[in-house]
Amino acid sequence: MNSPEESQLGKTVPFPDHYDPTLLYPLARAPKRQELGLHGALPFFGADLWTAFELSWLNPRGKPQLAIAHFTVPCETPNIIESKSLKLYRAASATRSSRRPTRCATGCAPTSPKPAGAARAATPASA
């Protein structure tokens, strides 16, 4: 199980120079929920809402594109993505070519078949 102390948070790390989904660092929600005495069905509902004001990538011609992304991570998910790892992941995507922003699911564990949340990129600032 990953812990915040083992993450890159608060540490100097090299800036990623290529797309790498392994940059995402999942943190299990269960330990803190157990500390609160929460077991089984949650007595609440909701989601973590994050906004990335600078989501960038390269279009097929190599022209930089920019959009705003909204990440919604339902509270029922077993993991949350550590914030610095998400920032590094987003920065690394700036060097990746893509036709257009799409609705994408990014699992907390890159190989996870069930996503931790969904990311939606808004209309690009430049076409």
N, C-alpha and C positions, 0 to 999 in steps of 0.2 A: 504494500500500500504506500502511495506517495504521501509525503508530508510537506507542508509549506517550507520547513527548514531545509529540505533537500532541493527545493525549486531554485530558479534563477532570480527570484525576487530579492532585491537588495544587494545583488552581486553584479560586478562588472562582467559583461559577456560580450563576445565579438558580435558585430552586426552581421546578420545572415546575408549571404550574397547570392543565394539561390533558394527556390521554393523547397520547403522541407516540412511535411506534415508532422514529423516527429518532434518538432519544436513545441507542439501543444502538450501541456503538462496537466493531467487530470488530478483533481483532488476529490477524494471520496467525501460525500456528505454524511455518511453513517456515523463516524466517530463523534461529531459535534451533536448530532441528533440523539445519540445514545446518552451523551452527557446531560442533555435536556430531558431525558426520560421518554423520548419519542420512539415507539416501536410499532411496527406494522403500518396500518393506514395512517396517513398524516391528518392531523386535526385542522389543517388549513389548506388553502389552494393558492396558486399564484405562479409567478415566474420571475427569474432574474432578467432584467432588461438592460442591455448594454448598447451603446451607440458608438460606432467608429466613424468619426467625422472625416477621416482621410483614408479611404480604402482606394488603393491604386493598383493598376495592372497595365500591361502593354496590349494594345490591340494587335491584330495579325500583321499590321504594317510597322509595328514597333513604336507607335505613337502612344505616349502615356495617357491613361484614362483615369478619371477621378469620380468617386461616388461616396455616398454616405451609406453605411451598413447598419442595420438594426439586428441585434442578436437577441433571441428569446430562448431562454433555457428554462423549461418547465421545472417546477419544484420537485416533481416526482422522479426526475433523473437521478441516478445513483452518484453522478459526478458533476462537478463544476470545473471549468477550465481556469487555471491560475491566470490572473490578468496580464502579467508581464509576458508569459509564454504566448498568449493570444496576440499581444502587441508585436512580438518578434515574428510570429507566424504571418501577421498581416503585412509587416514590412517586407518579409521574404516574398510575398505574393506580388510585390511591385515589379519584380523581374520576370514574372510569368506572363506568357502571351495567352490571351483569351479573346474570343470573338465579342462577347458582351457580358455584362454582369448577369448572373443567373441566381436562381434560388438554389442554395446548396446546403447540404447537411454536413456538418463537421463533427465527427464523434470525438469524445474526450480522449479515447484511445484511437489512434489513427486507423487501426484495423477493426474497430468496433462496428458490428453490423447495425447497432441501434445508435442513432445520433444523440449527442448530449443536448443539442439545440439546433436551431436552424438560423441561418444567416440570410438576410435578404439585402441585396445591394440596390440602392435607389437608382434612378435614371442618372447616367453619367453626366458630368458637368460639360464634357466635350465629346463630340461624336467622332 
